[in-house]
């Protein structure tokens, strides 16, 4: 998954499915944590993986606070922590907590990247947890992380459902970051959303429908290409194939709902993440009647000089034409 989408889509939800997590996915998460940065390369973090059926599982569940009883359904509970002696100490600064947090974030992100629900918790009793897992006396548990696949919200009790239904709220950048000195708010320049979003109708043809009765996945990518060509014709003014200044370098497509012949399809797209020589499109095919999103896509375009066969920078002329369509 693209990192920016991973960060923005990650949520600490509470409904877990009754589905086993493949061992190789946990192994990849541990591998991601293993490569996390640490002060002095001390790598103080430790992870204890407790699956359903393990002898210590019931005792670990008993150590959870009542408000985290939903986590008992998670197929995997992971206890993260460290010993102060295993971490780096610089002057009076002890880094074992900080480093374990970095490793836990890597662990969490790799899980989300594999389609898992990963929810770190602080609500548990330390002494029962240490006893359940025979943790060393000087070991400091830092988090218990529930890992599994997302389940059905309706299986949660009403109070827990309300928690999951709350909108995600984050402080503004100027509240958490300062420029130059404390108290001077950091003021970003990136627009959170574009001033304009390009939309166009995408007509479906009978030939777009496969034997299963819906638009084939490969055809959906063609629909995105059709919309992108219309964007460059209408916004940038490109009418001939030889006027294109870029090559498609990468495409990621997520199929959410099948498109049927009777569906109305409209494309919505804008530009994100402009770099020196490349830019990204974020697009979706949706039904304008009810807003259902059929397919999402993100593509990376690299500016290219076909005459010299070399990559070239994004031009100021191009940015001026598409400026209103750039956003997060």
C-alpha positions in Angstrom: 0.0 0.0 0.0 1.2 3.5 -0.7 2.6 5.0 2.5 0.6 8.2 2.5 -2.7 6.2 2.1 -1.6 3.7 4.8 -1.1 6.5 7.3 -4.3 8.3 6.4 -6.5 5.1 6.3 -5.1 3.4 9.5 -7.6 3.3 12.3 -7.6 1.6 15.7 -10.9 -0.1 15.3 -12.2 -2.7 17.7 -14.3 -5.3 15.7 -12.2 -8.4 14.9 -13.2 -11.3 12.7 -13.0 -14.9 13.8 -10.2 -15.6 11.3 -6.7 -16.8 11.9 -3.8 -14.5 11.0 -1.3 -16.2 8.7 2.0 -16.8 10.5 4.0 -15.3 7.6 2.2 -12.0 8.1 3.2 -11.8 11.8 6.8 -12.7 10.7 6.8 -9.8 8.2 5.6 -7.5 11.0 8.4 -8.6 13.3 10.9 -8.2 10.4 9.7 -4.6 9.9 10.1 -3.9 13.6 13.6 -5.4 13.5 14.8 -2.8 11.1 13.4 0.2 13.1 15.9 2.9 14.1 17.2 3.1 17.7 19.6 5.2 19.6 23.1 3.8 19.4 21.6 0.8 17.5 20.8 -0.8 20.8 17.5 -2.3 19.6 16.0 -2.6 23.0 12.5 -3.7 21.9 11.1 -7.1 22.6 7.8 -8.6 21.3 5.9 -11.5 22.8 3.3 -13.0 20.4 0.4 -14.7 22.1 -2.1 -16.5 19.8 -5.4 -18.1 20.7 -4.7 -21.5 22.1 -1.4 -20.5 23.7 -1.1 -21.5 27.4 -0.7 -17.9 28.5 -3.6 -16.5 26.4 -6.4 -16.6 29.0 -4.1 -14.9 31.6 -3.1 -12.2 29.2 -6.8 -11.6 28.4 -7.5 -11.3 32.1 -4.9 -8.6 32.4 -6.8 -6.4 30.0 -9.0 -3.6 31.5 -12.8 -4.2 31.1 -13.0 -1.5 28.5 -10.7 -3.5 26.3 -12.6 -6.8 26.5 -13.3 -6.5 22.7 -9.6 -7.4 22.2 -10.2 -10.9 23.5 -11.6 -11.8 20.1 -8.4 -10.8 18.3 -6.6 -13.9 17.1 -3.2 -12.5 18.1 -2.2 -10.3 21.1 1.3 -8.9 21.1 3.0 -7.5 24.1 5.7 -4.9 23.3 8.3 -3.6 25.8 11.9 -3.2 26.7 14.4 -3.1 29.6 16.0 0.2 30.5 19.4 -1.5 30.6 19.1 -2.6 27.0 18.5 0.9 25.7 20.8 3.9 25.1 21.2 6.6 27.8 22.5 10.0 26.7 23.1 12.4 29.6 19.9 11.9 31.5 17.8 10.8 28.5 16.6 7.2 28.5 15.7 6.0 25.0 14.3 2.6 25.5 10.7 3.8 25.5 11.2 6.0 22.4 13.0 3.2 20.5 10.3 0.7 21.3 7.7 3.1 20.1 9.5 3.4 16.8 9.7 -0.4 16.4 6.0 -0.7 17.3 5.0 1.8 14.7 7.0 -0.2 12.1 5.3 -3.4 13.3 1.8 -1.7 13.1 2.3 -0.2 9.6 3.5 -3.5 8.2 0.4 -5.1 9.6 -1.9 -2.5 8.0 0.0 -2.9 4.8 -1.0 -6.6 4.7 -4.7 -5.8 5.2 -4.8 -6.4 9.0 -6.4 -4.5 11.8 -3.8 -3.5 14.4 -4.8 -1.8 17.6 -2.3 -0.9 20.3 -3.7 -0.5 23.9 -2.6 1.0 27.1 -5.5 -0.4 29.1 -4.1 -3.4 31.0 -2.7 -4.3 34.4 1.1 -4.5 34.5 1.7 -7.1 37.2 -0.8 -9.7 36.0 0.6 -9.2 32.5 4.1 -9.8 33.6 3.1 -12.8 35.6 1.1 -14.3 32.7 4.1 -14.2 30.4 6.9 -14.7 32.9 8.4 -11.4 32.0 11.7 -10.4 33.7 11.3 -8.2 36.8 13.2 -5.3 35.1 11.2 -5.6 31.9 8.7 -2.7 31.2 5.7 -3.7 29.1 4.7 -0.7 27.0 1.7 -1.8 24.9 -0.5 -4.7 24.2 -1.3 -4.8 20.5 -4.4 -6.6 19.1 -3.9 -8.1 15.6 -6.4 -9.7 13.3 -8.8 -9.1 10.5 -11.5 -6.5 10.6 -14.9 -7.9 11.7 -18.5 -6.7 11.9 -19.3 -3.6 13.8 -22.7 -4.9 14.7 -21.1 -7.6 16.8 -19.7 -5.0 19.2 -21.7 -3.7 22.2 -23.3 -0.3 21.7 -20.8 1.7 23.7 -17.9 0.2 21.8 -19.6 0.8 18.5 -20.0 4.5 19.4 -16.2 4.7 20.0 -15.5 3.3 16.6 -18.0 5.6 15.0 -16.4 8.8 16.2 -14.7 10.8 13.4 -10.9 10.8 13.3 -9.7 14.1 14.8 -6.1 15.4 14.6 -4.6 18.6 15.8 -3.5 21.2 13.3 0.1 21.1 12.2 0.7 24.5 14.0 -0.4 23.0 17.3 2.2 20.2 17.2 5.1 21.7 15.2 6.9 25.0 15.7 9.3 26.8 13.3 12.5 28.4 14.6 11.4 28.5 18.3 8.8 27.2 20.7 5.4 28.8 20.2 5.9 29.9 16.6 3.4 27.7 14.7 4.6 25.8 11.8 2.6 26.9 8.8 2.4 24.4 6.0 1.8 25.4 2.3 0.3 22.1 1.0 -3.4 22.3 0.4 -5.4 19.7 2.3 -7.7 19.3 -0.7 -7.6 20.7 -4.3 -9.6 23.8 -5.2 -11.1 21.8 -8.1 -11.6 18.1 -8.7 -11.8 17.0 -12.3 -14.9 14.9 -13.1 -16.1 13.4 -16.3 -18.7 10.9 -17.4 -17.4 7.4 -18.4 -19.8 5.7 -20.8 -20.0 1.9 -20.5 -20.1 -0.3 -23.6 -21.5 -3.8 -23.9 -18.1 -4.9 -24.9 -16.7 -3.8 -21.5 -18.8 -6.6 -19.7 -17.1 -9.9 -19.2 -18.6 -13.4 -18.8 -19.2 -12.8 -15.1 -21.6 -9.9 -16.0 -19.5 -7.0 -14.7 -16.7 -4.8 -16.0 -13.5 -6.7 -16.2 -10.8 -5.5 -13.9 -8.5 -4.9 -16.8 -11.1 -2.8 -18.5 -11.5 -0.7 -15.4 -7.9 0.4 -15.8 -8.8 1.4 -19.4 -11.6 3.6 -18.0 -9.1 5.4 -15.8 -6.9 5.9 -18.9 -9.8 7.4 -20.8 -10.5 9.8 -18.0 -6.9 10.8 -17.7 -6.7 11.5 -21.4 -9.8 13.7 -21.1 -8.2 15.6 -18.2 -5.1 16.4 -20.2 -7.2 17.4 -23.2 -9.5 19.7 -21.3 -7.2 21.1 -18.5 -3.7 21.0 -20.0 -4.8 21.4 -23.7 -3.1 18.4 -25.0 -4.8 17.1 -28.2 -2.1 15.1 -29.9 -0.3 12.0 -28.7 3.1 13.5 -29.5 2.3 16.4 -27.1 2.3 14.2 -24.0 5.3 14.9 -21.7 5.2 12.0 -19.4 5.2 8.2 -19.1 3.1 6.1 -16.8 5.6 4.6 -14.3 3.3 2.9 -11.7 -0.4 2.2 -11.1 -2.2 0.9 -8.0 -5.8 -0.2 -8.4 -8.2 -1.2 -5.7 -11.5 -2.9 -6.7 -14.2 -2.2 -4.2 -17.5 -3.0 -6.0 -18.2 -4.6 -9.3 -19.4 -2.3 -12.1 -22.5 -3.7 -13.9 -23.8 -2.6 -17.3 -26.8 -0.8 -15.9 -24.6 1.3 -13.6 -23.8 4.9 -14.2 -20.1 5.6 -14.0 -18.3 8.9 -13.4 -14.6 9.5 -12.8 -13.3 11.9 -10.2 -9.6 12.7 -10.0 -6.9 15.2 -8.8 -3.2 15.5 -8.6 -1.1 14.8 -5.5 2.5 14.5 -4.4 4.4 16.5 -7.0 8.1 15.9 -7.0 10.9 17.2 -9.1 10.2 15.0 -12.1 7.0 13.2 -11.3 3.5 13.6 -10.0 0.6 11.4 -8.8 -3.0 11.1 -9.8 -5.6 10.0 -7.3 -8.8 8.9 -9.0 -12.0 6.9 -8.4 -14.8 5.5 -10.5 -18.2 6.1 -8.7 -21.9 6.1 -9.3 -23.1 9.7 -9.3 -26.6 8.6 -8.3 -25.7 7.3 -4.8 -22.0 8.0 -4.4 -20.9 4.3 -4.4 -17.2 4.0 -5.2 -16.5 1.1 -7.6 -12.8 1.4 -8.0 -9.9 3.5 -6.7 -6.6 4.2 -8.4 -3.3 6.0 -7.8 -0.9 6.4 -10.7 2.6 7.8 -10.9 3.6 9.8 -14.0 7.2 10.7 -14.8 7.9 13.7 -17.0 9.8 12.5 -20.0 11.5 14.0 -23.0 10.9 11.6 -25.9 13.4 13.3 -28.1 16.3 12.7 -25.8 15.0 9.7 -24.0 15.6 11.3 -20.6 13.5 12.2 -17.6 12.9 15.9 -17.2 11.6 18.2 -14.5 8.0 19.2 -14.0 7.7 22.5 -15.8 6.3 25.7 -14.4 3.9 25.9 -17.4 2.4 22.5 -16.5 2.1 23.4 -12.8 0.3 26.7 -13.7 -2.3 24.8 -15.8 -3.0 22.1 -13.2 -2.5 24.2 -10.0 -6.2 24.2 -9.0 -6.3 20.4 -9.2 -3.4 19.8 -6.7 -4.2 18.7 -3.2 -3.5 16.1 -0.5 
